[in-house]
């Protein structure tokens, strides 16, 4: 795995060259981004350099918060402000003296995050070396299955500390029985639907009743056709076919390649191709692309019945695009489980192998296991925290009752969904390989290629990206 990490790093280094330098205390602040890779929307212009202005304008500057000149500075890296606002902010409330040493570096988006981090991980003598850094689910194994991260046990984390965390979040950061990171959040997924449209076309609106219409993939398809017919074609099941992709992806039983480095397309992903094609051919979507302006706008429109989303998606995508109760769809939403359990995203904190202070790293990680800290994070940010006892207490205290969902307790509803998550097979190259697959699914769905051709072109794209893999 380390050889693969180095190979990927060298390719990225050739692309970005000297642009990966991080942590200049004079950098101008970058625009804040909301949680998780899928929600990064914009970036600042890059650093200026007369040698190649056009290329460097694409690289965002870093935003550095804290005293970078301090001798005992402890560097924490993230691609947006998520770690800062959802972990470090509350760590400072509970451990103010320790927090003074922390220097948080926001690299300004996901596009160059890994290349910046990778360069520093190769340079342990650099003052700006990542003592701790964020890892996204889509590429977490790139770092956990390498020599560049420490086992959390070396920072004082014990099994007892982990007792209230959701099991899948522990499994996600564990390689060969060694845990290499912790997450403060869990990201179970659900189906977020319009209550008013459900009442109008299905005759029910409460989650347990609506769930019967979406209990499996075949039933969901039939319900979509019913909604389309009863609405006279005005209301589609989803905004786009890719609204279901994360649900399918979470159900993989095989990683994207096997022990012989041969590319594997899981049967679940082949099923996704067929299902997406059915949604398109039956006219059950508005043919948008996820994260496009049209896709976002449909949250306020009666032309879309539901979205598949997770904990952060509820607050920072659906709610963010719903508008108010009078002119938008605020308060008209509900959640049901949908056809299968799944997760979407999530951020883990890993500790650099050459971390300057494992004791401080351990304090931050232990805060993620602390019920009071986790409750403070959830109350302050609405993040669904990775602590079962904290979630149960918050729900009992009424913190989960959400007016956006017409009073539905989002904490209580997500809780069993989080417990039910079974982690799919993963690899360190998940992000780029999955993106390559999505590209070919779009070609197939839109009729530009047949299924076999799309799969063949997918495999070719992957071998171009990662020459050590084969078809």
LINURHU-V228335 format. One line per field, one symbol per residue. burial: b if it has 16 or more other C-alpha atoms within 10 Angstrom, else e. A space follows every 10 residues. Layout:
BEGIN
burial=???
END
This chain:
BEGIN
burial=eeeebeebbe ebbeebeebb bbbeeeeebb bbbbbbbebb eebbebbeee eeeeebebbb bbbbbbbbee eebbbbbbbb bbbbbbbbeb beeeeeeebe bbbbbbbbbb bbbbbbbbbb beebeebbbb bbbbbbbbbb bbbbbbebbb bbeebebeee ebebbbbbbb bbbbeeebbb bbbbbbbbbb bbbbbbbbee bbebbbbeeb bbbbeeeeeb bebbbbbbee beeebbbbbb bbbbbbbbbb bbbbbbbeee eebebbebbe ebbbbbbebb eebbbbbbbe eeeebbbbbb ebbbbbbbbb bbbbeebbbe bbbeeeeebb bbbbbbbbbb bbbbbbbbbb bbbbbbebeb bbbbbbbbbb bebbbbbbee ebbbbbbbbb beebbeeebb beebbeebbb bbbbbebbbb bbbbbbbbbb ebbeebbbeb bbbbbeeebe beebbebbbb bbbebbeebb e
END
